[in-house]
Each structure stands twice: as C-alpha cells, then as structure tokens.
C-alpha cells in the first residue's frame, strides 16, 4: 500500500513455503523437533525449484499487476 501511495509501483509478494528441500533441517537444534521435521520432510518435501517457479510467475506479471501472497507446498502434504 505504501508503494501505491508513493507512486513507486514497487511490487511485493509474500511466500509461505511448506516442506521445501532446503538446509532448514540441519539448523534445528532441538533433537525432538529435528526428528519430527525430518519425518515430515522425508514424506513431503519438494524441490526449491518449485518456489523459484512461483517467484518467476510473480515477476512475470505485467507492471500494473501485483500478486501479493503465495502458499507453496507439496500437493500430498496435509496442512
């Protein structure tokens, strides 16, 4: 909204990723949480390229169009 009020035409988007194959699992320090996340990711993780596709889609919109939110995750992951 600030961009529109200023007339700067800056487009923004928020991405909410689910189980995406990243370095996240190697940074979890709580053993119990790490084990639970490992199990989830073993079943559901998808490639980071899926997120890249969403970013490319947002960027590819005409200058007068903004897509503001994306939830990205595996189709078989229960939310």
ZICOR-V544787 format. One record per backbone hydrogen bond with DSSP energy under -1.0 kcal/mol. CO is the residue of the C=O (numbers start at 1). NH is the residue of the N-H. E is the energy in kcal/mol with one decimal. If there is no record, write none. Layout:
co: {CO,CO}
nh: {NH,NH}
e: {E,E}
This chain:
co: {1,2,3,3,14,16,18,19,23,24,30,31,32,33,34,35,36,37,38,39,40,41,46,47,48,49,50,51,52,53,54,55,56,58,62,68,70,72,74}
nh: {5,6,7,8,70,72,20,46,26,27,34,35,36,37,38,39,40,41,42,43,44,45,21,50,52,53,54,55,56,57,58,59,60,61,65,14,16,18,77}
e: {-2.4,-2.1,-1.2,-1.9,-2.4,-2.3,-1.6,-1.9,-1.1,-2.0,-2.8,-2.3,-2.1,-2.6,-2.5,-2.0,-2.0,-3.0,-2.4,-1.3,-2.1,-1.9,-3.1,-1.8,-2.1,-2.0,-1.4,-2.4,-2.7,-2.1,-2.3,-2.5,-2.1,-1.1,-2.4,-3.0,-3.4,-2.5,-1.3}
